[in-house]
Amino acid sequence: MRKLSIFLLILVVLGSCARQDRFIIEGSVTEGAGETLYLYRMDLAGDVLIDSTVIGRNDQFTFRQNALFEPTFFKLSLTPGRFITLLGDSTEHININASLNRFSRDYKVENSPGSEKVQMLKRRITDLRSEVDVIIENFNNLSEPQQAEQLEAVSIRLTEEIDEYKKFIGAFVMENPRSFTSYYALFLTFSDETLVMNVLDRDDQRLFATIATSLNLAYPDSERVRHLYNMVLSVKAEERMAQMIQELAEEGRSYPELVLPDLDGNDVALSSLEGNVILVSFWGSWDETSVRENRNLKRLYSQYHHRGFEIYQVGLERSRVLWESAVVRDELPWISVSDLQFTNSYAAQVFNVQRIPANYLISRDGELVGKDLFGTRLEERLREEL
């Protein structure tokens, strides 16, 4: 009898654990009996239907899902235009109370801090949309002379409304730097689906960068976080490129200057090779394709170096030891430099390197005359320039 009791106890414990490892959404929809309720997971690529249920006679409903590995956005929907946005986390047991007629507007959410903040943010953006839409509608109803007279005043009022909203979002984001609710806040839109927060705006960009960095530390494997992080990196890279182009124009140059340390720790400037035909090459000792390409470059370098062909090769590396070992092992005869910043290397960013191996060919006159030339294409262009 003792053995049987222990066995039953184990079953009870296991059953309890199984119940605890579930993510649950349940609640009621007043006057909703018989209606079908749909549960969507809001992925980056679009909403994915994961479950549906018919609301019971007592207006109650329940969804049970496996425990969440990361905070996840859901859409609880009656129709495409009538839905509640939720932010679920782990094994939350979210409770929703709503009515059929005002399903997405007046509902109460409990046991989910993330979902409560999403509801608050949604109300705030709804208020802003209403204010902006009314201002624009009233302006559009004016005659052309009246519009000309009121244009400045209307612009000021719109700016004030938007600035007040952005100030609120800024404070919210800084108070919740590691919350997916801040991600949600940054991507809310006007009625025409235009983002309110602009990643190209200097002040807004700081908020995007703050959340991207914070969430990347907490959820490095999240697809949504990677999207935000890469977006911020892309914008910063574009800004650096625009700045570089402006600086090049001011200096009368057609390619960016690089000054990077070689194997001996000495800074070597790309401009020190001017007057030669220069191949700016990007590689990684860890990348087999790059290693193979270097074998072809060794042949070209041996054949054309005496005629004024130089290679300035940037290693996208993390480890100085591994980089130095590879250069020595492969007996690379040209200038090898690296800032050991891997793919975050400044050189790779200003030259907009998207993959390796990559290269840029610079003529004796300092003009960029080729990009990503390999094999016979590189040799043919090299002969033309020499």
N, C-alpha and C positions, 0 to 999 in steps of 0.2 A: 504493500500500500504506500509505503514511503517513496519507493521508486516511481510509482505512478504520479504521486503528488509533485515530485520534482520535475517529471516530464511535462505535466500540465503547466507548471510554473514557467518552464522554459518557453512553452508555446505562447503563453500570455505575454511574456517579455518580448519575444520576437514579434508578435503581432502588434504590440505597443510601439516598438521601434519602427515597424513598417508604416504605421499610421503617421508617426511623427515625420517620416521622410516624404511627406506629400505637401504639395502646394495647393491650397484650397481657396476658391472664390465661391462664396455663397451669399444668399440674401433674399430679398423680396422685391417684386415689382407690382405695386398696387394696381389692381384691375388688369393685370397682365396674364392671367390664367389662360393657357392654351396658346400663347404666343411663343414663337421660336426665338431663342437667344443664342447668339453666335459668339464664340471666343476666338479672336485672332491674335497671333503673335506678330508684333510689329517689327519686322526685319528691315534692314537697310534697303534690300531689293524690293520690298513691298510687304503687304500684309499677308500672313499665311493662316488659313483657317485650320485650327487644331481641334476644335470640339464644338458641339452644339447640343442644346437641350430644350425641351418643351417646358415652359413654366407650369408648375403644378396648380392644382385646384386652389390650394391655399396661398397662391401667388409666390411660392418659394422656388428657388433654383439652387443647384450646386454644381460646381466644376471641380474635379480633382485631377491634378497633374503631378508628374514627378517633381521632386525638389529641384529648384533652380540653381545652376552653377554660378550665375551672376545676375545682378539686377536686370530685369527684362520688362519691356513695355508690352502691354496687352491692350486690345480693343474689345470691349464688351458691347456687342452691337445688336440692335433690333432690326435696323435697316441701315444701308450705307451712310445715310445722313444723320442717324440717331445712334450715337455710341458714347461710351464712357472710356476714357483713357486711364489705364492703371499702370503703376510701376511696381511689379512684384519682386520679392527678394526671398531666396532660399525657401524656407518652409512656412512662409506667412500664411495666416488664415484670414483672408480679407473678407470683410462683411460689407455688403452694399445694400442700401435701401433706397429705392427709387419709385417713381410712378410712371405709368404707361404714357401719359400725355406729356409729361415734362421729364422724360427719361434722362436726357443728356444735360439738362440745365439745372435741375434741382434734385440732387441725390446726396446721400450721406455715405461716406466711406469711413470704415473703422479698421483698426489693427494693421494699418499699412502707412507708416509715415511718408514713404515716397509717393504713394497715391494721393495722400492728403495734400502734399505740396504741389503735385501736378494739377490737382483740382483748383488750388489757389492761383497757380500760374495761368491756367486756362481762363479763369474768371478775369484775371487782369488783362490778358491779351484780348479777350472779348470786349472789355470796356474800351480799350484803346481802338480796336477796330471800329466800334460804334462811333466814337468821337471823330475819328479820321473820316469815316464814310459820310457822316453828317456834314462836316466841314466841306468836303469835296462836292457833295451833292448840292449843297446850298450855293457854292461857287459856280458850279456848272449851270445852275438855273438863272444866273445873272446874265444881263445883256453884255455884249462885248465892251461897251464903254464902262459899265459897272465893274466888269472883271478887271479891266486895266486899272481902274481906280482902287480896287480892293486887293489886287494881287499881292502887294507887299504885306498888308495886314494879315491876309490869309496864310501866307508863307510863314510869317512869324508865329502865328497861332499853331500851325501844324508842327513847327519846330519845337515849340514849347511843350506840346503834348508828347511828342516823341522823346524829347530829352528827359522829361519827367519819368517816362516809362523806362528809358535806358538807365537812368539813375537807380531806379528800383531794382532792375535786373542786375546791375553791377553790384549793388549791396547784397542781393540774394546769392549771387555766384560766389562772392568772396566769403560769405558765411557758410556756403556748402560746396567747398572746392572738390571734395571726393564723392559727390553724389551725382547719380545719373539725372537727377532733377535739374541740375545746372546745365547738363547737355541739352535737356528738353527745353530749358529756358532760352538757350542760345539759338535754337532753330525754330522758334515760333515766328509766324508770318502775319503780314497784313491780309486783308480780305482777298487781295489779288495774288496771294501766295508768294509775295516778295518778302524776303527775310527782313525783320526789323533790325536785328543786330547784323552789322556788316563787317565781315572779317578783314576787309580792306581798309576800314576806318581804324586809325591808329589806336584810339581808346578802346574800341570794341575788340580789336585784335589782341590786346593784352588779356582780356577776359577769355577769349578762345584759347590763347596760349596757356593761361593758368589752368584751365580745366583740362586741356589736353595733357599737360604735364602731370597733373595730380591724378587723373584717372588712369594714365598710362602706368604710373607707379602701382596703383591699386589693382588694376585689371589689364595687365599687359597682353593677355590673349583675347581680349574682347574685340570682335569685328567692328563694333560701333566705335570703340575707343581708337582703334587703329585708323578708322576713317577720319575721325576728328584730328588725330595727331598728324597724319599724312597731309591733311588739308592745310593745317597751320604751317607745316614744313614747306609745302608747295608754295604757299603765299609768300613766305619769307624768302624762299629761293627766287621767286619772281621779282620781289623787291630788290634783292641784292643784284639780280641781273640788270634791272632797270638802272640802278645806281651805277653799276659797272659800265653800262653803255654810255651813260652821261659822262662819267669820268674819262672813258676812252675818247669820247668826242672832244672833250676839253683838252686832252693831251695829244690829240691827233693820232691816236693808236687804233688798230683794228682788232686787237686781242688783249685780254687782261694780263696784267703783270703777276707773276708768281715769284715768291721768294721762300724757298723751303729748304730745310736742312738735309744734307747728304749723309752718307754713312759715317763720316768723320764729325758730324755735328756742325759743319760749316754751312751757312746760308748761301744758297746758289740762286741767283736771279735768272729768270727766263730771258730777260732782256740782255743779259751778258752774252747771249749767243747770237744776237742780231748781226746780220750780214751773211749768215749761213741759211741754208734751208733747214728748218727745224720741224721735227715731228714731236709734238707734245703727246705722250703716250700714257694711258691710264691702265693699270693692271693690278692684280693681286696674287701674291705668292701662293695663296690658297685656292686659286681658280685655275683649273687644268687648261681651259681654253686660252687663258692669258699666257700660261707657261709655254704652250705650243706655239702661240703667235710670236713669242720672244725668239724662238728658234729661227723663224723666218726673218725677224728684224736683225738678228745677228748676221745673217747672210747679207742683207742689204747694207748694213752698217759697214761690214768689212769691205764691200764692193764700192761704196760711194762716199765713205767718210773723208777720204783724201781729197774729194772734190767739193767739200764744204757741206756735207750732210751731218747734222747733229740730232741726237735724240735726248729729250728731256723727259725722263720717265718718272711718273708719280705713282708710288705704291699706296694702294688703299689698304692699309695695314693696321692691326691692333698691337702686335708685338714687334718690338725692335729686333729681338733675337731671331725670330722666325724670318723676318724680312731680310736681315743681314745675311743669315744663313743661305736663303734662297738666291740672293744676288751673287754671293761668293760661289755657291754650288754650281749655278748656271753660267758663271763667268760672264756676267753682263758688262760690256765694256764702256757703256755710255754713262751719262749723268743719271744717277738714281737718287731720288729724293722722296721724303714722306714726312707728314706731320703726325702720323700714327693715330689719326682720327677715324680710320676705317671709312665707311661710306659717308660719314659726316664731314669729311675733309673739305676745307674751304676751296681747294683747287677743283675738286669734283663738282662742287656746287656752282662756282662761277663759270665753269665750262659746261654746266648743265649735263653732266654725265649721268645717263640713265642705266647703263649696263657696261660691263667690261668683258673683253678689252675694248677700249675706245681710243680714238686719236684725232688730232687736229694737225694739219700740215700748214706751215707758215713759210711764205716765200722769202727770198733775200730782201725784198722791199718791205717786209713786215706785214704782208697781207695774208689773211686766212684764205687759203686756196683749196682746201679739202677737209672733209670730215669723215671719219670712220672708213678710211681706205685700207683695204687689206689685199694681200696676195699680188696678183698681176696689176690690179688697179692702182695700188700704191706705187709699185715700181714704175709703171708707165708715167704716172704724174710726177714722180720724183725725177725721172729723166728729163721731163719737160722743164722742170724748174732749175735743174742743174746745168 
